[in-house]
Amino acid sequence: MDLGLLVGIALIVVWGIGAFVFDAPGWIHALLTVGMFLIIYRIVVRGDRRHPTPK
C-alpha cells in the first residue's frame, strides 16, 4: 500500500465516524468524495506500470 491509498482509507473512516456521530454537515461529505477519488486514482495509476512512448 502506498501513502495515497492509506490517506484515502483514512478519509473514508473519518467520514464514516463524522456522518454517524455528528449531524453530518455538508463538508463531511467532501471527505467521502476526496477519499474515493484518491483510492480509485491510486489503484489506476498503480496498475499502469508501462507508460506508452510517443511516436
C-alpha distance matrix in Angstrom:
0.0 3.7 6.8 8.2 6.3 7.0 10.4 11.1 10.8 12.8 15.3 15.9 16.6 18.9 20.5 21.2 22.8 24.7 25.9 27.4 28.6 30.0 32.2 29.3 30.6 29.5 27.0 24.9 24.4 23.1 19.9 19.4 20.0 17.8 14.8 15.4 15.9 12.6 10.6 13.1 13.2 9.6 9.8 13.2 12.6 9.9 12.5 15.3 15.3 19.1 20.8 24.4 27.1 29.9 33.3
3.7 0.0 3.8 5.6 5.6 6.5 8.9 10.3 11.1 12.6 14.6 16.0 17.0 18.7 20.3 21.7 23.1 24.6 26.0 27.9 28.9 29.9 32.0 29.0 29.8 28.5 25.7 24.0 23.6 21.8 18.9 18.9 19.1 16.3 14.0 14.9 14.7 11.1 10.2 12.8 11.9 8.3 9.9 12.8 11.3 9.3 12.7 14.7 14.7 18.3 19.4 23.1 25.5 28.1 31.7
6.8 3.8 0.0 3.8 5.5 5.1 6.1 8.5 9.9 10.4 12.2 14.3 15.3 16.3 18.2 19.9 21.1 22.2 24.0 26.0 26.7 27.4 29.5 26.6 27.1 26.0 22.9 21.4 21.4 19.4 16.4 17.1 17.4 14.3 12.2 14.1 13.8 10.0 10.2 13.3 12.2 9.2 11.8 14.5 13.0 11.9 15.5 17.1 17.5 20.8 21.4 25.0 27.3 29.6 33.3
8.2 5.6 3.8 0.0 3.8 5.5 5.2 6.1 8.6 9.9 10.6 12.5 14.3 15.3 16.4 18.4 20.1 20.8 22.2 24.6 25.6 26.1 27.8 24.6 25.0 23.4 20.6 19.3 18.8 16.6 13.9 14.3 14.1 11.0 9.2 10.7 10.0 6.2 7.0 9.9 8.7 6.3 9.3 11.7 10.7 10.5 13.9 15.4 16.6 19.7 19.9 23.4 25.9 27.9 31.5
6.3 5.6 5.5 3.8 0.0 3.8 5.5 5.0 6.2 8.5 9.9 10.7 12.4 14.2 15.3 16.6 18.5 19.8 20.9 22.9 24.2 25.2 27.0 23.8 24.8 23.4 20.9 19.1 18.3 16.8 13.9 13.4 13.8 11.4 8.6 9.5 10.0 6.6 5.3 8.6 8.9 6.4 8.0 11.3 11.2 10.3 13.1 15.5 16.9 20.3 21.0 24.4 27.2 29.5 33.0
7.0 6.5 5.1 5.5 3.8 0.0 3.8 5.4 5.2 6.1 8.6 10.0 10.6 12.2 14.1 15.3 16.6 18.2 19.8 21.5 22.3 23.5 25.7 22.9 24.0 23.2 20.5 18.3 18.3 17.1 13.6 13.8 15.0 12.5 9.5 11.4 12.5 9.2 8.4 12.1 12.5 10.1 11.7 15.0 14.8 13.7 16.6 19.0 20.1 23.6 24.4 27.9 30.5 32.8 36.4
10.4 8.9 6.1 5.2 5.5 3.8 0.0 3.8 5.5 5.0 6.1 8.7 9.8 10.4 12.1 14.2 15.3 16.1 17.9 20.1 20.8 21.4 23.4 20.5 21.1 20.2 17.2 15.4 15.7 14.0 10.6 11.6 12.6 9.7 7.3 10.2 10.8 7.7 8.4 12.1 12.1 10.6 13.0 15.8 15.4 15.2 18.3 20.2 21.6 24.8 25.1 28.4 31.0 32.8 36.5
11.1 10.3 8.5 6.1 5.0 5.4 3.8 0.0 3.8 5.4 5.2 6.4 8.7 10.0 10.5 12.4 14.5 15.2 16.2 18.6 19.9 20.5 22.2 18.9 19.7 18.4 16.0 14.0 13.4 12.0 8.9 8.7 9.6 7.3 4.1 6.5 7.7 5.3 5.4 9.0 9.9 9.2 11.0 13.7 14.2 14.4 16.9 19.0 21.0 24.1 24.3 27.4 30.3 32.1 35.6
10.8 11.1 9.9 8.6 6.2 5.2 5.5 3.8 0.0 3.8 5.4 5.2 6.3 8.7 9.8 10.6 12.5 14.1 15.2 16.9 18.2 19.5 21.5 18.6 20.1 19.4 17.3 14.6 14.2 13.7 10.3 9.5 11.6 10.2 6.5 8.2 10.6 8.7 7.3 10.9 12.6 11.5 12.4 15.6 16.5 16.0 18.2 20.9 22.6 26.1 26.7 29.9 32.9 34.9 38.4
12.8 12.6 10.4 9.9 8.5 6.1 5.0 5.4 3.8 0.0 3.8 5.4 5.1 6.2 8.5 9.8 10.7 12.1 14.0 15.7 16.3 17.4 19.8 17.2 18.6 18.3 15.8 13.1 13.7 13.3 9.5 10.0 12.5 10.7 7.7 10.6 12.7 10.7 10.4 14.1 15.3 14.1 15.7 18.8 19.2 18.8 21.4 23.8 25.4 28.8 29.2 32.5 35.3 37.2 40.8
15.3 14.6 12.2 10.6 9.9 8.6 6.1 5.2 5.4 3.8 0.0 3.8 5.4 5.1 6.0 8.6 9.9 10.3 11.9 14.3 15.2 15.6 17.4 14.4 15.4 14.8 12.2 9.8 10.2 9.4 5.6 6.7 9.1 7.6 5.2 8.6 10.6 9.4 10.0 13.3 14.4 14.2 16.0 18.6 19.2 19.5 22.0 24.1 26.1 29.2 29.3 32.3 35.1 36.6 40.2
15.9 16.0 14.3 12.5 10.7 10.0 8.7 6.4 5.2 5.4 3.8 0.0 3.8 5.4 4.9 6.1 8.7 9.7 10.2 12.3 14.0 14.9 16.6 13.5 15.2 14.7 13.0 10.0 9.5 9.9 6.6 5.4 8.6 8.6 5.6 7.5 10.6 10.3 9.8 12.6 14.7 14.8 15.7 18.4 19.7 19.9 21.9 24.3 26.5 29.7 30.0 32.8 35.9 37.5 41.0
16.6 17.0 15.3 14.3 12.4 10.6 9.8 8.7 6.3 5.1 5.4 3.8 0.0 3.8 5.4 5.1 6.3 8.5 9.8 11.0 12.1 13.7 16.1 13.7 16.0 16.3 14.7 11.2 11.7 12.7 9.2 8.8 12.3 12.1 9.1 11.2 14.3 13.5 12.7 15.8 17.9 17.4 18.3 21.3 22.5 22.2 24.2 26.9 28.8 32.2 32.7 35.8 38.8 40.6 44.1
18.9 18.7 16.3 15.3 14.2 12.2 10.4 10.0 8.7 6.2 5.1 5.4 3.8 0.0 3.8 5.4 5.2 6.0 8.4 10.1 10.4 11.2 13.8 11.5 13.3 13.9 11.9 8.6 10.2 11.0 7.6 8.7 12.1 11.6 9.7 12.5 15.1 14.4 14.6 17.7 19.3 19.1 20.5 23.3 24.2 24.2 26.6 28.9 30.8 34.1 34.3 37.3 40.1 41.7 45.3
20.5 20.3 18.2 16.4 15.3 14.1 12.1 10.5 9.8 8.5 6.0 4.9 5.4 3.8 0.0 3.8 5.5 5.0 5.8 8.5 9.8 10.2 11.8 8.8 10.7 11.0 9.6 6.0 6.7 8.4 5.7 5.9 9.5 10.2 8.8 10.9 13.7 14.0 14.3 16.8 18.6 19.2 20.4 22.7 24.0 24.5 26.5 28.8 31.1 34.2 34.1 36.9 39.8 41.2 44.7
21.2 21.7 19.9 18.4 16.6 15.3 14.2 12.4 10.6 9.8 8.6 6.1 5.1 5.4 3.8 0.0 3.8 5.5 5.2 6.3 8.4 10.0 11.9 9.6 12.5 13.3 12.8 9.0 9.3 11.7 9.3 8.3 12.1 13.2 11.2 12.5 15.9 16.2 15.7 18.1 20.5 20.8 21.4 24.0 25.7 25.8 27.5 30.1 32.4 35.6 35.9 38.7 41.8 43.3 46.7
22.8 23.1 21.1 20.1 18.5 16.6 15.3 14.5 12.5 10.7 9.9 8.7 6.3 5.2 5.5 3.8 0.0 3.8 5.6 5.5 5.8 7.9 10.8 9.5 12.5 14.2 13.4 9.7 11.3 13.5 11.1 11.2 14.9 15.6 13.7 15.7 18.8 18.7 18.4 21.2 23.3 23.3 24.2 27.0 28.4 28.3 30.3 32.9 35.0 38.2 38.6 41.5 44.5 46.1 49.6
24.7 24.6 22.2 20.8 19.8 18.2 16.1 15.2 14.1 12.1 10.3 9.7 8.5 6.0 5.0 5.5 3.8 0.0 3.8 5.6 5.3 5.4 7.9 6.2 8.8 10.8 10.1 6.6 8.9 11.3 9.6 10.4 13.8 14.6 13.7 15.9 18.5 18.8 19.2 21.8 23.6 24.0 25.3 27.8 29.0 29.4 31.5 33.7 36.0 39.1 39.0 41.8 44.7 46.0 49.5
25.9 26.0 24.0 22.2 20.9 19.8 17.9 16.2 15.2 14.0 11.9 10.2 9.8 8.4 5.8 5.2 5.6 3.8 0.0 3.8 5.9 5.9 6.8 4.7 8.1 9.8 10.3 6.9 7.8 11.1 10.1 9.9 13.1 14.9 14.1 15.4 18.3 19.3 19.4 21.4 23.6 24.5 25.4 27.6 29.2 29.9 31.5 33.8 36.4 39.3 39.3 41.8 44.9 46.1 49.4
27.4 27.9 26.0 24.6 22.9 21.5 20.1 18.6 16.9 15.7 14.3 12.3 11.0 10.1 8.5 6.3 5.5 5.6 3.8 0.0 3.8 5.9 7.4 7.2 11.0 13.2 13.9 10.5 11.5 14.8 13.6 13.1 16.5 18.2 17.0 18.2 21.3 22.1 21.8 23.9 26.3 27.0 27.6 30.0 31.8 32.1 33.6 36.2 38.6 41.7 41.9 44.6 47.7 49.1 52.4
28.6 28.9 26.7 25.6 24.2 22.3 20.8 19.9 18.2 16.3 15.2 14.0 12.1 10.4 9.8 8.4 5.8 5.3 5.9 3.8 0.0 3.8 6.9 7.9 11.2 14.1 14.4 11.2 13.3 16.2 14.8 15.2 18.6 19.8 18.7 20.5 23.4 23.8 23.8 26.2 28.4 28.8 29.7 32.3 33.7 33.9 35.8 38.3 40.5 43.7 43.9 46.7 49.7 51.0 54.5
30.0 29.9 27.4 26.1 25.2 23.5 21.4 20.5 19.5 17.4 15.6 14.9 13.7 11.2 10.2 10.0 7.9 5.4 5.9 5.9 3.8 0.0 3.8 5.3 8.0 11.3 11.8 9.4 11.9 14.7 14.0 14.9 17.9 19.1 18.7 20.7 23.2 23.9 24.4 26.7 28.5 29.3 30.5 32.8 34.1 34.7 36.7 38.9 41.2 44.3 44.1 46.8 49.6 50.8 54.2
32.2 32.0 29.5 27.8 27.0 25.7 23.4 22.2 21.5 19.8 17.4 16.6 16.1 13.8 11.8 11.9 10.8 7.9 6.8 7.4 6.9 3.8 0.0 3.8 6.0 9.5 11.2 9.5 11.4 14.4 14.7 15.4 17.9 19.6 19.8 21.3 23.7 24.9 25.6 27.4 29.3 30.5 31.7 33.6 35.1 36.0 37.8 39.8 42.5 45.3 44.9 47.4 50.2 51.1 54.5
29.3 29.0 26.6 24.6 23.8 22.9 20.5 18.9 18.6 17.2 14.4 13.5 13.7 11.5 8.8 9.6 9.5 6.2 4.7 7.2 7.9 5.3 3.8 0.0 3.8 6.5 8.0 6.0 7.5 10.7 11.1 11.7 14.1 15.9 16.2 17.7 19.9 21.3 22.1 23.8 25.6 26.9 28.2 29.9 31.5 32.5 34.3 36.2 38.9 41.6 41.2 43.6 46.5 47.3 50.7
30.6 29.8 27.1 25.0 24.8 24.0 21.1 19.7 20.1 18.6 15.4 15.2 16.0 13.3 10.7 12.5 12.5 8.8 8.1 11.0 11.2 8.0 6.0 3.8 0.0 3.8 5.7 5.7 7.5 9.7 11.2 12.4 13.9 15.6 16.8 18.4 19.9 21.4 22.9 24.4 25.7 27.3 28.9 30.4 31.6 33.1 34.9 36.5 39.3 41.8 41.0 43.3 46.0 46.6 49.9
29.5 28.5 26.0 23.4 23.4 23.2 20.2 18.4 19.4 18.3 14.8 14.7 16.3 13.9 11.0 13.3 14.2 10.8 9.8 13.2 14.1 11.3 9.5 6.5 3.8 0.0 3.8 5.4 5.6 7.1 9.6 10.8 11.3 13.2 15.0 16.3 17.4 19.3 21.0 22.1 23.2 25.2 26.8 27.9 29.2 30.9 32.7 34.0 36.9 39.2 38.2 40.3 43.0 43.4 46.7
27.0 25.7 22.9 20.6 20.9 20.5 17.2 16.0 17.3 15.8 12.2 13.0 14.7 11.9 9.6 12.8 13.4 10.1 10.3 13.9 14.4 11.8 11.2 8.0 5.7 3.8 0.0 3.8 5.4 5.1 7.2 9.5 10.1 10.9 12.9 14.9 15.6 17.0 19.0 20.5 21.2 22.9 25.0 26.2 27.1 28.7 30.8 32.1 34.7 37.1 36.1 38.4 40.9 41.4 44.8
24.9 24.0 21.4 19.3 19.1 18.3 15.4 14.0 14.6 13.1 9.8 10.0 11.2 8.6 6.0 9.0 9.7 6.6 6.9 10.5 11.2 9.4 9.5 6.0 5.7 5.4 3.8 0.0 3.8 5.4 5.6 7.4 9.4 10.4 11.2 13.3 14.9 16.0 17.4 19.3 20.5 21.8 23.6 25.2 26.3 27.6 29.6 31.3 33.9 36.5 35.9 38.4 41.1 41.9 45.4
24.4 23.6 21.4 18.8 18.3 18.3 15.7 13.4 14.2 13.7 10.2 9.5 11.7 10.2 6.7 9.3 11.3 8.9 7.8 11.5 13.3 11.9 11.4 7.5 7.5 5.6 5.4 3.8 0.0 3.8 5.2 5.2 6.6 8.9 9.9 11.0 12.6 14.5 15.7 17.0 18.5 20.2 21.6 23.0 24.5 25.9 27.6 29.2 32.1 34.6 33.9 36.2 39.1 39.8 43.1
23.1 21.8 19.4 16.6 16.8 17.1 14.0 12.0 13.7 13.3 9.4 9.9 12.7 11.0 8.4 11.7 13.5 11.3 11.1 14.8 16.2 14.7 14.4 10.7 9.7 7.1 5.1 5.4 3.8 0.0 3.8 5.4 5.0 6.1 8.4 9.9 10.5 12.2 14.2 15.5 16.2 18.1 20.1 21.1 22.2 23.9 25.9 27.1 29.9 32.3 31.3 33.6 36.3 36.9 40.3
19.9 18.9 16.4 13.9 13.9 13.6 10.6 8.9 10.3 9.5 5.6 6.6 9.2 7.6 5.7 9.3 11.1 9.6 10.1 13.6 14.8 14.0 14.7 11.1 11.2 9.6 7.2 5.6 5.2 3.8 0.0 3.8 5.4 5.2 5.8 8.4 9.8 10.5 12.1 14.2 15.1 16.3 18.2 19.9 20.8 22.1 24.2 25.8 28.3 31.0 30.5 33.1 35.8 36.8 40.3
19.4 18.9 17.1 14.3 13.4 13.8 11.6 8.7 9.5 10.0 6.7 5.4 8.8 8.7 5.9 8.3 11.2 10.4 9.9 13.1 15.2 14.9 15.4 11.7 12.4 10.8 9.5 7.4 5.2 5.4 3.8 0.0 3.8 5.6 5.1 6.0 8.4 9.9 10.6 12.1 14.0 15.4 16.6 18.3 19.8 21.0 22.7 24.5 27.3 30.0 29.6 32.1 35.1 36.2 39.6
20.0 19.1 17.4 14.1 13.8 15.0 12.6 9.6 11.6 12.5 9.1 8.6 12.3 12.1 9.5 12.1 14.9 13.8 13.1 16.5 18.6 17.9 17.9 14.1 13.9 11.3 10.1 9.4 6.6 5.0 5.4 3.8 0.0 3.8 5.5 5.4 6.2 8.7 10.2 10.8 12.0 14.3 15.7 16.6 18.1 19.9 21.4 22.8 25.8 28.1 27.4 29.6 32.5 33.4 36.7
17.8 16.3 14.3 11.0 11.4 12.5 9.7 7.3 10.2 10.7 7.6 8.6 12.1 11.6 10.2 13.2 15.6 14.6 14.9 18.2 19.8 19.1 19.6 15.9 15.6 13.2 10.9 10.4 8.9 6.1 5.2 5.6 3.8 0.0 3.8 5.6 5.1 6.1 8.7 10.0 10.3 12.1 14.3 15.4 16.2 17.9 20.0 21.2 23.8 26.3 25.5 28.0 30.7 31.6 35.1
14.8 14.0 12.2 9.2 8.6 9.5 7.3 4.1 6.5 7.7 5.2 5.6 9.1 9.7 8.8 11.2 13.7 13.7 14.1 17.0 18.7 18.7 19.8 16.2 16.8 15.0 12.9 11.2 9.9 8.4 5.8 5.1 5.5 3.8 0.0 3.8 5.4 5.2 6.3 8.7 9.9 10.7 12.4 14.4 15.4 16.4 18.5 20.3 22.8 25.6 25.4 28.1 31.0 32.4 35.9
15.4 14.9 14.1 10.7 9.5 11.4 10.2 6.5 8.2 10.6 8.6 7.5 11.2 12.5 10.9 12.5 15.7 15.9 15.4 18.2 20.5 20.7 21.3 17.7 18.4 16.3 14.9 13.3 11.0 9.9 8.4 6.0 5.4 5.6 3.8 0.0 3.8 5.4 5.2 6.1 8.4 10.0 10.7 12.3 14.1 15.3 16.7 18.6 21.5 24.2 24.0 26.5 29.6 31.0 34.3
15.9 14.7 13.8 10.0 10.0 12.5 10.8 7.7 10.6 12.7 10.6 10.6 14.3 15.1 13.7 15.9 18.8 18.5 18.3 21.3 23.4 23.2 23.7 19.9 19.9 17.4 15.6 14.9 12.6 10.5 9.8 8.4 6.2 5.1 5.4 3.8 0.0 3.8 5.6 5.3 5.9 8.4 10.0 10.6 12.0 13.9 15.5 16.7 19.6 22.0 21.4 23.7 26.7 27.8 31.2
12.6 11.1 10.0 6.2 6.6 9.2 7.7 5.3 8.7 10.7 9.4 10.3 13.5 14.4 14.0 16.2 18.7 18.8 19.3 22.1 23.8 23.9 24.9 21.3 21.4 19.3 17.0 16.0 14.5 12.2 10.5 9.9 8.7 6.1 5.2 5.4 3.8 0.0 3.8 5.6 5.1 6.0 8.5 9.9 10.4 11.8 14.1 15.4 17.9 20.6 20.2 23.0 25.9 27.4 30.9
10.6 10.2 10.2 7.0 5.3 8.4 8.4 5.4 7.3 10.4 10.0 9.8 12.7 14.6 14.3 15.7 18.4 19.2 19.4 21.8 23.8 24.4 25.6 22.1 22.9 21.0 19.0 17.4 15.7 14.2 12.1 10.6 10.2 8.7 6.3 5.2 5.6 3.8 0.0 3.8 5.5 5.3 6.2 8.7 10.0 10.5 12.3 14.5 16.9 20.0 20.3 23.1 26.3 28.1 31.5
13.1 12.8 13.3 9.9 8.6 12.1 12.1 9.0 10.9 14.1 13.3 12.6 15.8 17.7 16.8 18.1 21.2 21.8 21.4 23.9 26.2 26.7 27.4 23.8 24.4 22.1 20.5 19.3 17.0 15.5 14.2 12.1 10.8 10.0 8.7 6.1 5.3 5.6 3.8 0.0 3.8 5.6 5.2 6.2 8.6 9.9 10.8 12.6 15.7 18.3 18.3 20.8 24.1 25.8 29.0
13.2 11.9 12.2 8.7 8.9 12.5 12.1 9.9 12.6 15.3 14.4 14.7 17.9 19.3 18.6 20.5 23.3 23.6 23.6 26.3 28.4 28.5 29.3 25.6 25.7 23.2 21.2 20.5 18.5 16.2 15.1 14.0 12.0 10.3 9.9 8.4 5.9 5.1 5.5 3.8 0.0 3.8 5.5 5.2 6.1 8.4 10.0 10.8 13.8 16.1 15.7 18.3 21.4 22.9 26.3
9.6 8.3 9.2 6.3 6.4 10.1 10.6 9.2 11.5 14.1 14.2 14.8 17.4 19.1 19.2 20.8 23.3 24.0 24.5 27.0 28.8 29.3 30.5 26.9 27.3 25.2 22.9 21.8 20.2 18.1 16.3 15.4 14.3 12.1 10.7 10.0 8.4 6.0 5.3 5.6 3.8 0.0 3.8 5.5 5.1 5.8 8.4 9.9 12.1 15.1 15.3 18.4 21.4 23.4 26.9
9.8 9.9 11.8 9.3 8.0 11.7 13.0 11.0 12.4 15.7 16.0 15.7 18.3 20.5 20.4 21.4 24.2 25.3 25.4 27.6 29.7 30.5 31.7 28.2 28.9 26.8 25.0 23.6 21.6 20.1 18.2 16.6 15.7 14.3 12.4 10.7 10.0 8.5 6.2 5.2 5.5 3.8 0.0 3.8 5.6 5.1 6.1 8.8 11.2 14.3 15.2 18.1 21.5 23.7 27.0
13.2 12.8 14.5 11.7 11.3 15.0 15.8 13.7 15.6 18.8 18.6 18.4 21.3 23.3 22.7 24.0 27.0 27.8 27.6 30.0 32.3 32.8 33.6 29.9 30.4 27.9 26.2 25.2 23.0 21.1 19.9 18.3 16.6 15.4 14.4 12.3 10.6 9.9 8.7 6.2 5.2 5.5 3.8 0.0 3.8 5.5 5.2 6.4 9.8 12.1 12.5 15.0 18.4 20.5 23.6
12.6 11.3 13.0 10.7 11.2 14.8 15.4 14.2 16.5 19.2 19.2 19.7 22.5 24.2 24.0 25.7 28.4 29.0 29.2 31.8 33.7 34.1 35.1 31.5 31.6 29.2 27.1 26.3 24.5 22.2 20.8 19.8 18.1 16.2 15.4 14.1 12.0 10.4 10.0 8.6 6.1 5.1 5.6 3.8 0.0 3.8 5.4 5.2 7.8 10.2 10.2 13.3 16.4 18.6 22.0
9.9 9.3 11.9 10.5 10.3 13.7 15.2 14.4 16.0 18.8 19.5 19.9 22.2 24.2 24.5 25.8 28.3 29.4 29.9 32.1 33.9 34.7 36.0 32.5 33.1 30.9 28.7 27.6 25.9 23.9 22.1 21.0 19.9 17.9 16.4 15.3 13.9 11.8 10.5 9.9 8.4 5.8 5.1 5.5 3.8 0.0 3.8 5.5 6.6 10.1 11.4 14.8 17.8 20.5 23.8
12.5 12.7 15.5 13.9 13.1 16.6 18.3 16.9 18.2 21.4 22.0 21.9 24.2 26.6 26.5 27.5 30.3 31.5 31.5 33.6 35.8 36.7 37.8 34.3 34.9 32.7 30.8 29.6 27.6 25.9 24.2 22.7 21.4 20.0 18.5 16.7 15.5 14.1 12.3 10.8 10.0 8.4 6.1 5.2 5.4 3.8 0.0 3.8 5.8 8.9 10.7 13.5 16.9 19.7 22.7
15.3 14.7 17.1 15.4 15.5 19.0 20.2 19.0 20.9 23.8 24.1 24.3 26.9 28.9 28.8 30.1 32.9 33.7 33.8 36.2 38.3 38.9 39.8 36.2 36.5 34.0 32.1 31.3 29.2 27.1 25.8 24.5 22.8 21.2 20.3 18.6 16.7 15.4 14.5 12.6 10.8 9.9 8.8 6.4 5.2 5.5 3.8 0.0 3.8 5.8 6.9 9.8 13.2 15.9 19.0
15.3 14.7 17.5 16.6 16.9 20.1 21.6 21.0 22.6 25.4 26.1 26.5 28.8 30.8 31.1 32.4 35.0 36.0 36.4 38.6 40.5 41.2 42.5 38.9 39.3 36.9 34.7 33.9 32.1 29.9 28.3 27.3 25.8 23.8 22.8 21.5 19.6 17.9 16.9 15.7 13.8 12.1 11.2 9.8 7.8 6.6 5.8 3.8 0.0 3.8 6.5 9.8 12.5 15.9 18.8
19.1 18.3 20.8 19.7 20.3 23.6 24.8 24.1 26.1 28.8 29.2 29.7 32.2 34.1 34.2 35.6 38.2 39.1 39.3 41.7 43.7 44.3 45.3 41.6 41.8 39.2 37.1 36.5 34.6 32.3 31.0 30.0 28.1 26.3 25.6 24.2 22.0 20.6 20.0 18.3 16.1 15.1 14.3 12.1 10.2 10.1 8.9 5.8 3.8 0.0 3.8 6.4 9.0 12.5 15.2
20.8 19.4 21.4 19.9 21.0 24.4 25.1 24.3 26.7 29.2 29.3 30.0 32.7 34.3 34.1 35.9 38.6 39.0 39.3 41.9 43.9 44.1 44.9 41.2 41.0 38.2 36.1 35.9 33.9 31.3 30.5 29.6 27.4 25.5 25.4 24.0 21.4 20.2 20.3 18.3 15.7 15.3 15.2 12.5 10.2 11.4 10.7 6.9 6.5 3.8 0.0 3.8 6.4 9.4 12.6
24.4 23.1 25.0 23.4 24.4 27.9 28.4 27.4 29.9 32.5 32.3 32.8 35.8 37.3 36.9 38.7 41.5 41.8 41.8 44.6 46.7 46.8 47.4 43.6 43.3 40.3 38.4 38.4 36.2 33.6 33.1 32.1 29.6 28.0 28.1 26.5 23.7 23.0 23.1 20.8 18.3 18.4 18.1 15.0 13.3 14.8 13.5 9.8 9.8 6.4 3.8 0.0 3.8 6.5 9.2
27.1 25.5 27.3 25.9 27.2 30.5 31.0 30.3 32.9 35.3 35.1 35.9 38.8 40.1 39.8 41.8 44.5 44.7 44.9 47.7 49.7 49.6 50.2 46.5 46.0 43.0 40.9 41.1 39.1 36.3 35.8 35.1 32.5 30.7 31.0 29.6 26.7 25.9 26.3 24.1 21.4 21.4 21.5 18.4 16.4 17.8 16.9 13.2 12.5 9.0 6.4 3.8 0.0 3.8 6.5
29.9 28.1 29.6 27.9 29.5 32.8 32.8 32.1 34.9 37.2 36.6 37.5 40.6 41.7 41.2 43.3 46.1 46.0 46.1 49.1 51.0 50.8 51.1 47.3 46.6 43.4 41.4 41.9 39.8 36.9 36.8 36.2 33.4 31.6 32.4 31.0 27.8 27.4 28.1 25.8 22.9 23.4 23.7 20.5 18.6 20.5 19.7 15.9 15.9 12.5 9.4 6.5 3.8 0.0 3.8
33.3 31.7 33.3 31.5 33.0 36.4 36.5 35.6 38.4 40.8 40.2 41.0 44.1 45.3 44.7 46.7 49.6 49.5 49.4 52.4 54.5 54.2 54.5 50.7 49.9 46.7 44.8 45.4 43.1 40.3 40.3 39.6 36.7 35.1 35.9 34.3 31.2 30.9 31.5 29.0 26.3 26.9 27.0 23.6 22.0 23.8 22.7 19.0 18.8 15.2 12.6 9.2 6.5 3.8 0.0
